[in-house]
Amino acid sequence: MLVADFNQIKTKNLATLLPSDIDGLSSERVRELLNISRITCWRYLKCLLLTKPKNFDFISGNQYYSRGTIEALFQFQQLVERFQYEGAVSRIKNHMEDYYELQESNR
């Protein structure tokens, strides 16, 4: 299992749940994958739309979520589990920048 470590914030890589060759999924499948309700998913997306973390490319009304959107939701979910919602909101943008920087350096 891959783990990212950013200033003592450890998160799992999306590849632990979703093979890297899959570039996106339907919104329903994403909610099933992350085990979140429609309302929770919308709440997370709303926050991510405001903060616009790196590679988050969600388009409102689109029923297909790109891998970048799924990655942001997955990372945000992990931050919420660790820091509660308000703490995750303040950390997500920097976390995603660090996350992708680490991914690039590991290639």
Order of alpha helices (4+ residues) and beta strands (2+ residues): beta-beta-beta-alpha-alpha-beta-alpha
